[in-house]
Amino acid sequence: SFTMNTYLFVYDLMQFCGHSWIFTNMIIRFMSFGKDSLADTFYSIGLVMRLCQLLSILEILHILIGIDKSRLFPRLLQITERIIVLFVVINSQEEVQGKYIVCVLFFLWNLLDVVRYTYNMLSRTGIYYPPLTWLNFSLCILLYPLSVLAKAFAICVSLPYFESFGTYSIKLPFPFAFSIYFPYVLKTYLLVLFMGMCFIIQNLFSERKAHLGTGNIKKKRS
């Protein structure tokens, strides 16, 4: 309906503005301060980044209620990965926030999202630019595996701090005599992360084939 399409357009616009601000801010800071800007990336843009990622949870609701025709499981995996790495790993360990890998991770995320939300906004209004369509469904195939490697590296960097500080590690009292050592949980999650990557890449190729087929391009142009 017109109302739902307008709502989705406004949502995509908000996300586009947020990620464009982050992406532009990172570039300007790097051009102005060089490598010194990398260490305090999280302190400069972390709040807006967290807000954008929390807002992205709405995309799961959009799929569930049927106003977004994307596949639920791949999108759920992608959003969950970011939430876990951003809020559980990076946000909880101040020592990790100053690492260069955080800047690399944010750069990859925002580059992907600026393109994706630009494409989404235009498609809501029935506008399709073949170069933008190609970029949207091709760039993610290249950058998503890189972002997974960056997530994995961020988790590996954080492990010594989780081991030292005992963050999120829980020892249940008697009679349970059971403890949860969070570094083991993160190491297990690394396996899940790479398994999910294989599934999501397969889905990205399927989406690319569906949207970049000759017949689809001609239909959108007309």
Salt bridges, closest charged atoms under 4 A:
ASP12 OD2 - ARG124 NE 2.85
ASP40 OD1 - ARG29 NH2 2.43
GLU59 OE1 - ARG75 NE 2.68
GLU59 OE1 - ARG116 NH1 3.49
GLU81 OE1 - LYS151 NZ 2.68
ASP113 OD2 - HIS19 NE2 3.39
ASP113 OD2 - ARG82 NH1 2.55
ASP113 OD1 - ARG116 NH2 3.58
